[in-house]
Amino acid sequence: MTEDRASLAWDRVGRMMQQTAATSQQMSERNLDTWSKVSTSLRKKKYSADDMARDAATLLTSAMDDIADVWRMWTIGVGALNEAQGIPTVFLYFDLARTGQAKVLDPVLIEVRGEDRFGRKLPKHAKIAVNGRSAVDPHHQHPGRTSRDGVADLLRCLVARRIGKSPAYKLETVHYPDKRHHPGLVPGVYDGVVYLTDPPLPLANLRILVEGPATDVEGEEGEPTPAGD
């Protein structure tokens, strides 16, 4: 084994040990918090069947989270230093062609992958950047809207929130433009990324289709615009 390969191997072993320690600490904190809640519930003067069901669900959820953490720790593994990693792609579809109004999309779970999920204080919100090209009919009732307007509208109704203390974010749609005061989303094809800045980490690629009446593509390129806390 060459010196470089030996150094790389020991680097991976060291990071695996760090990841194991961080996972154990995360599980300990979770279990301590769980038992604190259950203990408080058990000290009630009247411990009802609803209380028992709630405590059982809390314990089961905690156990499932522990198992998931251990499973991910051993299956995700630790790659080589600066090794390129793939990230998932999230597809969002807004159908304006039939009703003229955007459909409420189901939330999408995005997990923090690799060693960055362990031992890091993750922010409450992930950031979102979007870019794209609109397809606005010049005879549309709101002519002249460009992809820059489309990007701004999408960023107003997309948010990625961290799920409790877990290393995962929920991407969902909120605050749809009110058509009485706003023309709404701009039909077109957009792409983007969900990411963190501390630690700097991409979480998922975005592919967004806002489908409206079939038209020729018009408008100008929009600039990537970050949003989020």
Helices and strands as residue ranges (DSSP letters): H 3-42, H 49-76, E 89-95, E 108-111, G 114-117, E 125-134, H 147-157, E 158-162, E 168-173, E 188-197, E 200-211, E 225-227
